[in-house]
Amino acid sequence: MLKASPSQPSASEADTLRTEVAILSDVAAHLHGATDVPSLLQTALDDLLSGLGLRSGWIFLGDETDGQLHLAAARGLSPRY
């Protein structure tokens, strides 16, 4: 029995995939040199936002001791936040 071959991605989907792979490659290259979690998270966030053309974003981490989410990295947020 023959299996159907997967459909080829459209040009738009292929461009999106190339962009995503490039962003992940940048993140991986920068994370390789990170020595602490805060700088690792900030670098990853900066690479993601730059690659996606965004101006702001944030990363929250869960704390197992209090069950709360805590802001771990941010860019482009209001200081009041």
TIPADREN-435028 format. One line per field, with one value per atom (N, C-alpha, C, O): residue number from 1; residue in three letters; atom name; x, y, z. Coordinates in Angstrom, 1 decimal, always signed. Layout:
N
k = NUM ...
r = Ala ...
a = CA ...
x = X ...
y = Y ...
z = Z ...
END
This chain:
81
k = 1 1 1 1 2 2 2 2 3 3 3 3 4 4 4 4 5 5 5 5 6 6 6 6 7 7 7 7 8 8 8 8 9 9 9 9 10 10 10 10 11 11 11 11 12 12 12 12 13 13 13 13 14 14 14 14 15 15 15 15 16 16 16 16 17 17 17 17 18 18 18 18 19 19 19 19 20 20 20 20 21 21 21 21 22 22 22 22 23 23 23 23 24 24 24 24 25 25 25 25 26 26 26 26 27 27 27 27 28 28 28 28 29 29 29 29 30 30 30 30 31 31 31 31 32 32 32 32 33 33 33 33 34 34 34 34 35 35 35 35 36 36 36 36 37 37 37 37 38 38 38 38 39 39 39 39 40 40 40 40 41 41 41 41 42 42 42 42 43 43 43 43 44 44 44 44 45 45 45 45 46 46 46 46 47 47 47 47 48 48 48 48 49 49 49 49 50 50 50 50 51 51 51 51 52 52 52 52 53 53 53 53 54 54 54 54 55 55 55 55 56 56 56 56 57 57 57 57 58 58 58 58 59 59 59 59 60 60 60 60 61 61 61 61 62 62 62 62 63 63 63 63 64 64 64 64 65 65 65 65 66 66 66 66 67 67 67 67 68 68 68 68 69 69 69 69 70 70 70 70 71 71 71 71 72 72 72 72 73 73 73 73 74 74 74 74 75 75 75 75 76 76 76 76 77 77 77 77 78 78 78 78 79 79 79 79 80 80 80 80 81 81 81 81
r = Met Met Met Met Leu Leu Leu Leu Lys Lys Lys Lys Ala Ala Ala Ala Ser Ser Ser Ser Pro Pro Pro Pro Ser Ser Ser Ser Gln Gln Gln Gln Pro Pro Pro Pro Ser Ser Ser Ser Ala Ala Ala Ala Ser Ser Ser Ser Glu Glu Glu Glu Ala Ala Ala Ala Asp Asp Asp Asp Thr Thr Thr Thr Leu Leu Leu Leu Arg Arg Arg Arg Thr Thr Thr Thr Glu Glu Glu Glu Val Val Val Val Ala Ala Ala Ala Ile Ile Ile Ile Leu Leu Leu Leu Ser Ser Ser Ser Asp Asp Asp Asp Val Val Val Val Ala Ala Ala Ala Ala Ala Ala Ala His His His His Leu Leu Leu Leu His His His His Gly Gly Gly Gly Ala Ala Ala Ala Thr Thr Thr Thr Asp Asp Asp Asp Val Val Val Val Pro Pro Pro Pro Ser Ser Ser Ser Leu Leu Leu Leu Leu Leu Leu Leu Gln Gln Gln Gln Thr Thr Thr Thr Ala Ala Ala Ala Leu Leu Leu Leu Asp Asp Asp Asp Asp Asp Asp Asp Leu Leu Leu Leu Leu Leu Leu Leu Ser Ser Ser Ser Gly Gly Gly Gly Leu Leu Leu Leu Gly Gly Gly Gly Leu Leu Leu Leu Arg Arg Arg Arg Ser Ser Ser Ser Gly Gly Gly Gly Trp Trp Trp Trp Ile Ile Ile Ile Phe Phe Phe Phe Leu Leu Leu Leu Gly Gly Gly Gly Asp Asp Asp Asp Glu Glu Glu Glu Thr Thr Thr Thr Asp Asp Asp Asp Gly Gly Gly Gly Gln Gln Gln Gln Leu Leu Leu Leu His His His His Leu Leu Leu Leu Ala Ala Ala Ala Ala Ala Ala Ala Ala Ala Ala Ala Arg Arg Arg Arg Gly Gly Gly Gly Leu Leu Leu Leu Ser Ser Ser Ser Pro Pro Pro Pro Arg Arg Arg Arg Tyr Tyr Tyr Tyr
a = N CA C O N CA C O N CA C O N CA C O N CA C O N CA C O N CA C O N CA C O N CA C O N CA C O N CA C O N CA C O N CA C O N CA C O N CA C O N CA C O N CA C O N CA C O N CA C O N CA C O N CA C O N CA C O N CA C O N CA C O N CA C O N CA C O N CA C O N CA C O N CA C O N CA C O N CA C O N CA C O N CA C O N CA C O N CA C O N CA C O N CA C O N CA C O N CA C O N CA C O N CA C O N CA C O N CA C O N CA C O N CA C O N CA C O N CA C O N CA C O N CA C O N CA C O N CA C O N CA C O N CA C O N CA C O N CA C O N CA C O N CA C O N CA C O N CA C O N CA C O N CA C O N CA C O N CA C O N CA C O N CA C O N CA C O N CA C O N CA C O N CA C O N CA C O N CA C O N CA C O N CA C O N CA C O N CA C O N CA C O N CA C O N CA C O N CA C O N CA C O N CA C O
x = +0.8 +0.0 +0.9 +1.8 +0.6 +1.4 +0.9 -0.3 +1.9 +1.5 +1.5 +2.3 +0.6 +0.6 +1.8 +2.1 +2.4 +3.6 +3.1 +2.0 +3.8 +3.4 +3.4 +4.2 +2.4 +2.3 +3.5 +4.0 +3.9 +5.0 +4.4 +3.3 +5.3 +4.8 +4.7 +5.4 +3.8 +3.6 +4.9 +5.7 +5.0 +6.2 +6.1 +7.2 +5.0 +4.8 +5.2 +5.9 +4.7 +5.1 +6.6 +7.2 +7.2 +8.6 +9.4 +10.4 +8.9 +9.6 +9.5 +10.4 +8.3 +8.1 +9.0 +9.6 +9.1 +10.0 +11.5 +12.2 +11.9 +13.3 +13.5 +14.6 +12.6 +12.7 +12.8 +13.6 +11.9 +11.9 +13.2 +13.8 +13.8 +15.0 +16.2 +17.1 +16.2 +17.2 +17.2 +18.2 +15.9 +15.8 +16.3 +17.1 +15.9 +16.4 +17.9 +18.6 +18.5 +19.9 +20.6 +21.6 +20.1 +20.6 +20.5 +21.5 +19.4 +19.2 +20.2 +20.9 +20.3 +21.3 +22.7 +23.4 +23.1 +24.5 +24.7 +25.8 +23.8 +24.0 +23.9 +24.6 +23.0 +22.9 +24.1 +24.4 +24.8 +26.0 +27.0 +27.7 +27.1 +28.0 +27.4 +28.1 +26.1 +25.5 +26.0 +26.2 +26.2 +26.7 +25.7 +25.9 +24.6 +23.6 +22.2 +22.0 +21.2 +19.9 +19.3 +18.7 +19.4 +18.8 +19.4 +18.6 +20.7 +21.3 +20.9 +20.6 +20.8 +20.3 +18.9 +18.6 +18.0 +16.6 +16.5 +15.8 +17.3 +17.2 +17.7 +17.2 +18.8 +19.4 +18.4 +18.2 +17.8 +16.8 +15.7 +15.2 +15.2 +14.0 +14.4 +13.7 +15.6 +16.1 +16.2 +15.7 +16.7 +16.8 +15.5 +15.2 +14.5 +13.2 +12.5 +11.9 +12.5 +11.8 +12.4 +11.7 +13.8 +14.4 +14.1 +13.7 +14.1 +13.8 +12.4 +12.1 +11.5 +10.1 +9.6 +8.5 +10.5 +10.2 +9.3 +8.5 +9.4 +8.5 +9.3 +10.6 +8.6 +9.3 +9.2 +10.0 +8.3 +8.2 +7.8 +7.2 +8.2 +7.9 +8.4 +9.1 +8.0 +8.4 +8.4 +7.8 +9.1 +9.2 +8.9 +9.5 +8.0 +7.7 +8.2 +8.1 +8.7 +9.0 +8.2 +7.9 +7.8 +7.1 +8.0 +9.0 +7.6 +8.3 +7.6 +6.5 +8.3 +7.7 +7.4 +6.6 +8.2 +7.9 +6.7 +6.0 +6.3 +5.1 +4.0 +2.9 +4.3 +3.3 +3.0 +2.0 +3.8 +3.5 +4.4 +5.5 +3.9 +4.8 +5.5 +4.9 +6.8 +7.6 +8.2 +8.7 +8.2 +8.8 +10.3 +11.0 +10.8 +12.2 +13.0 +14.2 +12.4 +13.0 +12.0 +10.9 +12.4 +11.4 +12.2 +13.3 +11.5 +12.0 +10.8 +9.8 +10.9 +9.9 +8.7 +7.7 +8.7 +7.6 +7.7 +8.8 +6.6 +6.5 +7.2 +7.1 +8.0 +8.6 +7.6 +8.0 +6.4 +5.4 +5.0 +4.5 +5.2 +4.8 +5.8 +5.6
y = -1.2 +0.0 +1.2 +1.3 +2.2 +3.4 +4.4 +4.6 +5.1 +6.2 +7.5 +7.7 +8.4 +9.7 +10.5 +10.5 +11.1 +12.0 +13.3 +13.8 +13.8 +15.0 +16.1 +16.2 +17.0 +18.1 +19.1 +19.3 +19.7 +20.7 +22.0 +22.4 +22.6 +23.8 +24.9 +24.9 +25.8 +27.0 +27.9 +27.7 +28.8 +29.7 +30.5 +30.7 +30.9 +31.6 +30.7 +31.2 +29.5 +28.6 +28.3 +28.2 +28.2 +27.9 +29.1 +28.9 +30.3 +31.5 +31.6 +31.9 +31.2 +31.2 +30.2 +30.5 +29.0 +28.0 +28.4 +28.2 +29.1 +29.6 +30.6 +30.6 +31.5 +32.5 +31.9 +32.3 +30.9 +30.2 +29.5 +29.5 +28.8 +28.1 +29.1 +28.8 +30.2 +31.3 +31.8 +32.0 +32.1 +32.6 +31.5 +31.9 +30.3 +29.2 +29.1 +28.8 +29.2 +29.1 +30.3 +30.0 +31.5 +32.6 +32.4 +32.6 +31.9 +31.6 +30.6 +30.8 +29.5 +28.4 +28.9 +28.6 +29.7 +30.3 +31.2 +31.1 +32.0 +32.9 +32.2 +32.6 +31.2 +30.5 +29.7 +29.4 +29.3 +28.4 +29.1 +28.5 +30.5 +31.2 +31.7 +32.3 +31.5 +32.1 +31.3 +30.1 +32.1 +31.5 +31.5 +30.8 +32.2 +32.2 +32.3 +32.8 +31.9 +31.8 +33.2 +33.3 +34.2 +35.5 +36.0 +36.5 +35.9 +36.4 +35.5 +35.9 +34.2 +33.2 +33.6 +33.6 +33.8 +34.1 +35.5 +35.6 +36.5 +37.8 +37.7 +38.3 +36.9 +36.8 +36.0 +36.4 +35.0 +34.2 +35.1 +35.1 +35.9 +36.8 +37.8 +38.1 +38.4 +39.5 +38.9 +39.5 +37.7 +37.0 +36.8 +37.0 +36.3 +36.0 +37.2 +37.2 +38.3 +39.5 +40.1 +40.6 +40.1 +40.7 +39.9 +40.5 +38.6 +37.8 +37.9 +37.7 +38.1 +38.2 +39.6 +39.9 +40.6 +42.0 +42.6 +43.5 +42.1 +42.6 +43.5 +43.4 +44.4 +45.4 +45.1 +45.5 +44.2 +43.9 +42.4 +41.8 +41.9 +40.5 +40.2 +41.0 +39.1 +38.7 +37.2 +36.5 +36.8 +35.4 +35.3 +36.0 +34.4 +34.1 +32.7 +31.8 +32.5 +31.2 +30.9 +31.8 +29.6 +29.2 +28.9 +28.3 +29.3 +29.0 +27.8 +27.9 +26.7 +25.6 +25.8 +25.1 +26.7 +26.9 +27.6 +27.3 +28.6 +29.4 +29.2 +29.7 +28.4 +28.2 +29.4 +29.3 +30.4 +31.6 +31.8 +31.2 +32.6 +32.9 +34.2 +35.1 +34.3 +35.5 +35.9 +35.1 +37.2 +37.8 +37.5 +37.9 +36.8 +36.4 +37.2 +37.4 +37.7 +38.5 +39.3 +38.8 +40.5 +41.4 +42.4 +42.7 +42.8 +43.9 +44.7 +44.1 +46.0 +46.9 +47.0 +47.5 +46.6 +46.8 +48.2 +48.7 +48.7 +49.9 +49.6 +48.6 +50.6 +50.4 +50.1 +49.5 +50.6 +50.4 +48.9 +48.5 +48.2 +46.8 +46.0 +44.8
z = +0.0 +0.0 +0.0 +0.8 -0.9 -1.0 +0.0 +0.3 +0.6 +1.6 +0.8 -0.1 +1.2 +0.6 +1.0 +2.2 +0.1 +0.4 +1.1 +0.7 +2.0 +2.7 +1.6 +0.7 +1.8 +0.8 +1.0 +2.1 +0.0 +0.0 +0.7 +0.4 +1.5 +2.1 +1.1 +0.1 +1.3 +0.4 +0.5 +1.5 -0.4 -0.3 +1.0 +1.7 +1.5 +2.7 +3.9 +4.8 +3.9 +5.0 +5.0 +6.1 +3.8 +3.8 +4.3 +5.0 +4.0 +4.5 +6.0 +6.7 +6.6 +8.0 +8.7 +9.7 +8.1 +8.6 +8.6 +9.6 +7.5 +7.4 +8.5 +9.2 +8.7 +9.8 +11.2 +12.0 +11.4 +12.7 +13.0 +14.1 +12.0 +12.1 +12.3 +13.1 +11.6 +11.8 +13.3 +13.9 +13.8 +15.1 +16.1 +17.0 +16.0 +16.9 +16.8 +17.8 +15.6 +15.5 +16.2 +16.9 +16.1 +16.9 +18.4 +19.1 +18.8 +20.3 +20.7 +21.8 +20.0 +20.4 +20.4 +21.4 +19.5 +19.4 +20.6 +21.2 +21.0 +22.1 +23.4 +24.4 +23.5 +24.8 +25.2 +26.3 +24.2 +24.4 +25.3 +26.1 +25.3 +26.1 +27.4 +28.2 +27.7 +28.9 +30.1 +30.1 +31.2 +32.4 +33.5 +34.5 +33.4 +34.4 +33.8 +32.7 +34.6 +34.1 +33.7 +32.6 +34.5 +34.1 +32.7 +31.9 +32.5 +31.3 +30.1 +29.0 +30.4 +29.4 +28.9 +27.7 +29.9 +29.5 +28.8 +27.8 +29.2 +28.6 +27.1 +26.2 +27.0 +25.6 +24.7 +23.6 +25.2 +24.4 +24.0 +22.9 +25.0 +24.7 +23.7 +22.8 +23.8 +22.9 +21.5 +20.5 +21.3 +20.0 +19.4 +18.2 +20.2 +19.7 +19.3 +18.2 +20.1 +19.7 +18.5 +17.6 +18.4 +17.2 +16.0 +15.0 +16.1 +14.9 +14.5 +13.3 +15.4 +15.0 +14.8 +14.4 +15.0 +14.7 +15.8 +15.5 +17.0 +18.1 +19.0 +19.0 +19.7 +20.5 +22.0 +22.8 +22.4 +23.8 +24.0 +23.1 +25.1 +25.5 +26.9 +27.5 +27.4 +28.7 +28.9 +28.1 +29.9 +30.3 +31.8 +32.6 +32.1 +33.5 +33.8 +33.0 +35.0 +35.5 +36.7 +37.6 +36.8 +38.0 +39.2 +39.0 +40.3 +41.6 +42.3 +42.7 +42.4 +43.1 +44.5 +45.1 +45.2 +46.6 +46.9 +47.9 +46.1 +46.4 +45.3 +45.5 +44.3 +43.3 +42.4 +41.7 +42.5 +41.7 +40.5 +40.4 +39.5 +38.4 +38.7 +39.3 +38.4 +38.6 +37.3 +36.5 +37.1 +35.9 +35.9 +36.8 +34.9 +34.8 +33.8 +34.0 +32.8 +31.7 +31.0 +30.8 +30.6 +30.0 +29.1 +29.4 +28.0 +27.2 +26.7 +26.3 +26.8 +26.2 +27.1 +26.6 +28.3 +29.2 +30.0 +30.2 +30.3 +31.2 +32.5 +33.1 +33.0 +34.3 +35.4 +36.4 +35.2 +36.2 +36.3 +37.3 +35.2 +35.2 +36.1 +36.2
END
